[in-house]
Structures are given as C-alpha cells and as structure tokens.
Amino acid sequence: MKMKTGISLAIMMFLQYYIWGAWYVTMGPYMDQAFAGQDVDVAKGAVYGAGAIATIISPFFVGMIADRYFAAQKIMGVLHLIGAALLFYATQMAHTSGFYWVILAYSLLYMPTIALSNSVAFAQMTDPGKQFPWIRVFGTLGWIVAGLVISSLQITDQPMTFNIAAGCSALLGIFSFLLPNTPPKSDSSSSSLGAIFGADAFVLFKSRAYSIFFVAAILICIPLSFYYGFAGSYLKEFFGESTPGKMSMGQMSEALFILAIPFLFYKIGVKNMLIFGMSAWVLRYVCFAYGNTHVALLYAGIILHGICYDFFFVTGYMYTENKAGAKIKNAAQSLFTFATYGVGMFIGTNYSGFVSNKYSTKTIDLLTKKEVVSHNWQSIWMYPAIIAAVVLVAFIAFFKEKKTEAA
C-alpha cells in the first residue's frame, strides 16, 4: 500500500470516529439540558437504542444495495452529507419524540458507513492483517480528540457538539469522493438475505462452547448499554464540562490494551481472556456505584473500558474468526455483530432507560421554578454490576472449550 493511500485512509478513519465521538458521548448530558421537564431517562434508553436498530438494519442496506450497485466510497460520501444535515436538524427538536426520530434516521445512515469505511480500507491493502490495525487506530484517536476538543470548549451539554459532528460529517462526505475507488462487488452470490445476516454461520452452534459464548455476548451488552446511555450524565455531576475529555481516557485505555490482545489470546487462552473482560464489567460498575466516595473510583471505572471492551469484544471477534474458519468467517462476524450491537444493545438500551427512570426523583427548583431530576446512581449502577456478575458466573460454570477446538 502506498503512503499516500495510507494517509488518506487514516484521515478517513479519524473523521469517521471523530463524528461518532463528538455527539454520542455527549448526547446524554445534552438531552438532560435540552429536554428538562420531559421523561428524559426513558427517552435516553430509546434514543441510544436507535443505534441498535440501525445495526440490525444496516447489513441489509450494505449487503443487498451498496455492495452490489455503488462504489463504496461514493455511497459513503452521500450518506455522510445527508447525515450532516440530520445532525444539525436534531438540535432543532423541542421534544424527545422528535429527537428520537431524527437520531434514528441519522443512525440508519451512519451505521452502514462503518462497514463501508472498512471495505474501502481493506480493498487498498496488500497485507490487511498487518496494515489494518495501524489504520483503524486512527479511528480511536479521532474519538479521543473529539472528547478533548469538546471538553476544552466546555460545550458538553450544548447543541454545538452536534454542530461540530455535522461539520465533520460534511467534511468526510466531501473527502469520501477523493478516496481510492472501491467498485461494487460483481459476485452477488453472498447477497441473499440469509447470508447477509450470517445464517451461514449457524453451523457454529453445533459447538456447545460457542453457543454459550454467543449467549453471554448478547447478555453482556445489557451492562454495556448502561455505560453508553448514562455514564455521561453521571460523570458530568463530578467533572462538569471536562466530562468528554475524562471519558476519552477509556479510549486511550482501549488503544493501549488492544496491543496486548494478540499475545494474551494464545498465551492464557480465550476463556481466561473473556473472564477478565467480564470481571472488568463487574468491577467498573461497582466503582461507579461508590464513585461518590472517592474520585479515584470514577477514574478507575473509566479506564477499565479498555479491558471491558478489548478483552471481551475484540477477543470475541478473534474467537469467532478462529471457530469459523475462512469459508464462513464473514457470515460469522456478521452474525456476531447483529446479535451483540443489534439485539443485545436493543434490549439493553431499553432496560437501562427503565432502571434509570425507576431511580430518578423529580423536584421543582424554588428559584428557577424549573424541574430538576436527581438520580440514586448507586442503585442504578448496581443493576449492570449484578447482571455482569451473573453472566460471568454462568460463563465460568458452563463454558468448556475442548483443546482440539481451541487449537
């Protein structure tokens, strides 16, 4: 791969995840401010669930339409340009219902661009195994920089976060047309509805070990949803406008721990990797539950994101790849993504909204006459901690990978 091509792909990845990091992390605090007096907690669960719905639907769009009829970089450019307008329009909504539909529409446009950006990158690489990680890490850097910029501007709960994301989306939309050409796939044999959603990978469920892992992966997305939906609002009570910058420490941790994954995967085994990952989920939420006693616990909860995500989800993708083999690996990865970020996150986002609303109290500020919502955060965070602990114990008890299968 030429250096010029590598630079353009790095810029693409940086902007792709800068956009997401700019509005997604701050959406909770923004909703608290913009929709005060409405049922914000329930709305948060639904709005964050929009991404899960888009994850379920986007494989259909990419697999049956984009991949067959359009060059990947061109359709990606169009989606980002339309998405820029929707991000700006989202800040014009006065009610949570209207905000939900705009975010859902935007998510349906954005989620396919993740797969499309990966397709553009892989198509230009001579050795994807070595080259892709170095390109993808710029996406993590984009997310980190977005958090640092928003913190420095002190606009955590302001519409400007969406406007910044909209501007970057427009920029990437234009830049996409300058990316190397990635023509549509001529082979449509893999574009059936079943193939797109990973039906070819159902053969993996003949393995009892993989079936147990698969169920655990869906269930662990419920605790994950609590973090995405409510960590921003919770941490803002302690860190104020610097919250996005503080939360970017989680992505820094993710970038660091991912370097250890290839070595540890074969050194300590997949079961121990997954156990470490799920244990980190339990520990993270316990840290958040008692974070009001010492700020160090809040930092620990944020930094644990690297272990939570890398040791479970990155390991999970590698485990799925190893179990599937070359013939059905694409179908297996599609099925894993569909189940976790689609089905699992959809369940989790709605459940987390219900729990948060259950432990919220609404009062009227005597000076401003405005409604103020307070939360019993300790009770809220114990829910994902307990769920993760139950999944962890069940996984340890029932997951038994044969040595021949592990090899």
C-alpha atoms as one frame of an Amber mdcrd trajectory, in Angstrom:
protein
   0.000   0.000   0.000   1.355   3.405  -0.986   1.993   6.009   1.696  -0.419
   8.478   0.043  -3.169   5.862   0.165  -2.380   5.060   3.786  -2.614   8.735
   4.758  -5.975   9.157   3.054  -7.326   6.040   4.781  -6.027   7.273   8.146
  -7.820  10.616   7.638 -10.980   8.739   6.690 -10.873   6.637   9.890 -10.055
   9.658  12.057 -13.066  11.622  10.805 -15.344   8.545  10.811 -14.961   8.069
  14.559 -14.467  11.744  15.431 -18.049  12.270  14.247 -19.365   9.472  16.443
 -17.350  10.530  19.497 -18.440  14.167  19.179 -22.200  13.584  19.572 -22.658
  10.094  21.022 -20.815  10.584  24.320 -22.392  13.980  24.997 -25.933  13.099
  23.912 -26.987  12.144  27.450 -25.962  15.481  29.042 -27.401  17.324  26.030
 -30.788  15.630  26.490 -30.748  16.472  30.207 -30.353  20.139  29.303 -32.457
  20.372  26.149 -35.456  18.347  27.307 -35.648  19.228  31.011 -39.110  18.526
  32.356 -39.753  15.622  29.968 -39.236  11.878  30.604 -35.579  12.108  29.670
 -34.379   8.821  31.191 -36.852   6.695  29.262 -36.132   8.744  26.141 -32.384
   8.157  26.551 -32.899   4.418  26.505 -34.949   4.675  23.328 -32.584   7.129
  21.613 -29.479   5.080  22.361 -31.450   2.066  21.170 -31.745   3.745  17.762
 -28.161   2.734  17.097 -29.035  -0.880  17.848 -31.973  -0.770  15.426 -29.688
   0.713  12.777 -27.145  -2.044  13.422 -29.836  -4.652  12.781 -30.990  -2.995
   9.548 -27.702  -1.697   8.100 -26.355  -5.120   6.979 -29.354  -5.351   4.660
 -28.528  -1.961   3.147 -24.806  -2.631   2.752 -25.126  -6.240   1.628 -28.028
  -6.016  -0.808 -27.791  -2.452  -2.129 -24.499  -0.648  -1.558 -22.177  -3.581
  -2.221 -23.978  -4.560  -5.431 -24.717  -1.287  -7.193 -22.449   1.504  -5.908
 -18.770   2.190  -5.330 -18.253   2.080  -1.535 -16.572   5.487  -1.258 -19.335
   7.233  -3.225 -22.252   5.850  -1.252 -20.326   6.613   1.941 -19.909  10.213
   0.801 -23.623  10.610   0.115 -24.595   9.095   3.478 -22.277  11.412   5.398
 -23.522  14.505   3.556 -27.162  13.689   4.333 -26.143  12.731   7.866 -24.568
  16.166   8.392 -27.925  17.817   7.724 -29.700  15.447  10.139 -27.200  16.086
  12.949 -27.799  19.817  12.620 -31.563  19.293  12.417 -31.514  17.216  15.624
 -30.690  20.328  17.664 -33.876  22.000  16.419 -36.107  19.424  18.131 -38.081
  20.654  21.142 -39.420  17.268  22.263 -37.794  13.896  22.893 -40.128  12.167
  20.424 -38.970  14.307  17.511 -35.344  13.991  18.637 -35.668  10.201  18.666
 -36.858  10.002  15.068 -34.105  12.294  13.824 -31.420  10.272  15.637 -32.928
   7.035  14.333 -32.821   8.391  10.774 -29.231   9.529  11.270 -28.189   6.188
  12.775 -29.644   4.367   9.777 -27.298   6.452   7.623 -24.227   6.374   9.857
 -24.032   2.698  10.833 -23.585   1.457   7.238 -20.624   3.827   6.832 -18.670
   1.833   9.417 -18.772  -1.260   7.201 -18.229   0.856   4.082 -15.146   2.563
   5.524 -13.727  -0.848   6.424 -14.434  -2.053   2.879 -12.612   0.942   1.389
  -9.631   0.341   3.678  -9.370  -3.426   3.088  -9.653  -3.009  -0.685  -6.455
  -0.943  -0.776  -4.320  -3.149   1.458  -1.738  -5.661   0.366  -1.487  -7.219
   3.854  -4.665  -6.422   5.826  -3.579  -8.394   8.888  -0.637  -6.069   9.438
  -1.894  -2.859   7.855  -5.499  -2.572   9.059  -4.753  -2.197  12.807  -2.483
   0.768  12.064  -5.214   2.420  10.003  -8.051   1.574  12.425  -6.193   3.048
  15.410  -6.704   6.489  13.850 -10.424   5.950  14.455  -9.749   5.560  18.175
  -7.595   8.694  18.055 -10.473  10.547  16.378 -12.833   9.577  19.214 -10.246
  10.706  21.805  -9.608  14.056  20.119 -13.358  14.706  19.854 -13.712  14.322
  23.618 -10.729  16.546  24.339 -11.949  19.276  21.978 -15.463  19.336  23.462
 -14.031  19.458  26.988 -11.693  22.326  26.128 -14.583  24.282  24.568 -16.804
  23.491  27.600 -19.845  22.629  25.489 -20.656  19.174  26.889 -24.416  19.717
  27.042 -24.738  22.257  24.256 -26.081  21.938  20.668 -22.587  22.850  19.423
 -21.481  19.228  19.964 -23.933  18.128  17.277 -22.942  21.036  15.052 -19.277
  20.062  15.276 -20.189  16.472  14.394 -22.304  17.774  11.496 -19.400  19.828
  10.161 -17.052  16.834  10.305 -19.695  14.655   8.648 -19.944  17.135   5.769
 -16.146  17.238   5.523 -15.882  13.440   5.391 -18.746  13.328   2.896 -16.767
  15.530   0.509 -13.463  13.795   1.272 -15.014  10.382   0.557 -15.268  11.222
  -3.152 -11.471  11.684  -3.170 -10.774   8.258  -1.653  -9.411   5.392  -3.790
 -12.107   3.757  -5.883 -13.750   0.691  -4.356 -16.115  -0.630  -7.052 -19.257
  -2.648  -6.262 -18.863  -6.368  -5.859 -19.659  -8.284  -9.006 -20.354 -11.508
  -7.104 -23.906 -11.400  -5.776 -23.928 -14.980  -4.531 -23.318 -13.780  -0.974
 -26.073 -11.175  -1.096 -29.032 -13.305  -0.117 -30.923 -12.173   2.970 -29.759
 -15.169   4.993 -26.117 -14.714   4.031 -26.176 -11.009   4.911 -27.326 -11.637
   8.461 -24.896 -14.515   8.937 -27.220 -17.501   8.572 -24.362 -19.492   7.037
 -22.628 -19.292  10.415 -25.385 -21.179  12.263 -23.185 -24.233  11.940 -21.086
 -22.737  14.764 -23.879 -23.516  17.212 -23.037 -27.197  16.893 -20.241 -26.260
  19.284 -21.668 -26.076  22.816 -18.810 -23.801  23.864 -19.515 -21.273  21.125
 -23.255 -21.338  21.834 -22.610 -20.440  25.472 -20.195 -17.687  24.454 -22.736
 -16.323  21.966 -25.495 -16.068  24.588 -23.050 -14.466  27.055 -22.076 -11.896
  24.409 -25.710 -10.846  23.936 -26.340 -10.615  27.689 -23.148  -8.655  28.429
 -24.420  -5.952  26.062 -27.050  -5.082  28.668 -24.412  -3.709  31.098 -22.667
  -2.090  28.133 -25.854  -0.151  27.372 -25.859   1.398  30.849 -22.406   2.862
  30.193 -23.243   4.307  26.798 -26.567   5.726  27.898 -25.898   7.138  31.361
 -22.179   7.379  32.149 -22.006  10.830  30.528 -24.827  12.232  32.656 -23.461
  10.595  35.810 -19.861  11.720  35.376 -20.946  15.265  34.477 -22.125  15.665
  38.067 -18.475  15.289  39.135 -16.395  16.543  36.199 -18.695  19.162  34.678
 -17.673  20.402  31.243 -14.481  18.318  31.242 -16.503  15.075  31.187 -15.882
  14.172  27.487 -12.140  14.634  27.993 -12.180  12.452  31.102 -14.222   9.775
  29.302 -11.729   9.757  26.409  -9.343   8.078  28.870 -11.442   4.984  28.200
 -10.469   5.081  24.516  -6.834   5.683  25.451  -7.036   2.585  27.617  -8.682
   0.705  24.747  -5.871   1.639  22.353  -3.269   0.502  24.900  -4.822  -2.824
  25.878  -5.552  -3.832  22.300  -1.796  -4.136  21.734  -1.688  -6.933  24.301
  -4.585  -8.910  22.819  -2.683 -10.921  20.140  -0.092 -12.064  22.687  -2.512
 -12.880  25.518  -5.030 -14.606  23.231  -2.660 -17.508  22.667  -0.796 -17.231
  25.966  -3.643 -17.503  28.502  -6.448 -18.790  26.274  -9.785 -17.464  25.125
 -11.715 -18.471  28.251  -9.431 -16.552  30.599  -9.480 -13.542  28.267 -13.268
 -13.462  28.287 -13.372 -13.960  32.058 -11.034 -10.998  32.562 -13.245  -8.914
  30.297 -16.483  -9.751  32.108 -14.830  -9.316  35.520 -13.855  -5.815  34.444
 -17.520  -5.057  33.698 -18.459  -6.009  37.269 -15.612  -4.009  38.764 -16.332
  -0.960  36.601 -19.924  -0.618  37.769 -19.028  -1.201  41.391 -16.513   1.650
  41.014 -19.248   3.857  39.571 -21.715   2.839  42.299 -19.330   4.029  45.017
 -17.659   6.759  42.971 -19.192   9.455  45.151 -16.877   8.352  47.986 -13.639
   8.900  46.092 -12.895  10.354  42.682 -10.241   7.670  42.059 -13.038   5.113
  41.695 -14.544   7.181  38.872 -11.229   7.269  37.033 -10.848   3.527  37.565
 -14.304   2.908  36.114 -13.430   4.938  33.021 -10.006   3.385  32.463 -11.427
  -0.139  32.838 -13.162   0.446  29.494 -10.057  -0.847  27.728 -10.276  -4.226
  29.462 -14.076  -4.335  29.256 -14.155  -3.788  25.510 -10.907  -5.312  24.277
 -10.849  -8.436  26.433 -14.433  -9.338  25.603 -15.453  -7.902  22.238 -12.107
  -7.850  20.426 -11.360 -11.300  21.843 -14.862 -12.353  20.837 -14.293 -11.303
  17.235 -10.984 -13.199  17.175 -12.568 -16.276  18.773 -15.400 -16.177  16.242
 -12.905 -15.883  13.397 -10.924 -18.870  14.662 -14.005 -21.017  15.159 -15.494
 -20.138  11.777 -12.514 -20.598   9.507 -12.017 -18.968   6.116 -15.169 -20.259
   4.430 -17.793 -18.697   6.729 -15.783 -16.076   8.612 -17.633 -13.136   7.049
 -21.003 -14.671   7.875 -19.826 -15.420  11.413 -18.694 -11.842  12.035 -21.970
 -10.501  10.621 -23.946 -12.782  12.930 -21.860 -11.790  15.968 -22.285  -8.061
  15.266 -26.006  -8.474  14.570 -26.522 -10.319  17.848 -24.443  -8.048  20.100
 -24.668  -4.477  18.817 -28.085  -5.168  17.348 -30.205  -7.487  19.524 -28.182
  -7.191  22.746 -27.892  -3.412  22.653 -31.568  -3.006  21.754 -32.585  -4.971
  24.843 -30.004  -3.219  26.994 -30.792   0.358  25.996 -34.492  -0.020  26.701
 -33.874  -1.815  30.002 -31.295   0.747  31.166 -33.770   3.546  30.468 -36.397
   1.781  32.561 -33.989   1.289  35.502 -32.714   4.869  35.405 -36.247   6.236
  35.358 -37.180   3.985  38.287 -34.463   5.525  40.462 -34.970   9.154  39.427
 -36.664  11.831  41.516 -38.206  14.993  40.103 -38.400  18.194  42.151 -39.065
  21.885  41.430 -36.228  24.357  41.946 -37.710  27.168  44.085 -35.511  29.843
  42.483 -35.767  28.959  38.803 -39.168  27.226  39.040 -37.758  24.548  36.732
 -37.990  20.811  37.208 -34.815  19.183  38.500 -34.134  15.457  38.139 -31.871
  13.655  40.608 -30.811  10.008  40.498 -29.988   7.316  43.000 -26.887   6.415
  40.990 -25.647   3.765  43.407 -28.802   1.699  42.901 -28.717   2.281  39.135
 -25.105   1.127  38.714 -25.623  -1.975  40.831 -28.032  -3.346  38.213 -25.410
  -3.722  35.434 -22.868  -4.894  38.029 -25.173  -7.722  39.138 -26.126  -8.654
  35.567 -22.454  -8.814  34.546 -21.661 -10.888  37.655 -24.417 -13.407  36.873
 -23.239 -13.730  33.263 -19.649 -14.135  34.497 -20.515 -16.922  36.970 -22.644
 -18.770  34.391 -19.900 -18.457  31.791 -17.246 -19.855  34.142 -19.518 -22.745
  35.059 -20.674 -23.779  31.581 -18.034 -22.652  29.050 -15.710 -25.561  28.405
 -13.651 -25.349  25.235 -12.086 -28.603  24.067  -8.382 -28.375  23.340  -8.915
 -29.599  19.784 -11.495 -26.852  19.208  -9.318 -24.186  20.785  -6.424 -25.137
  18.567
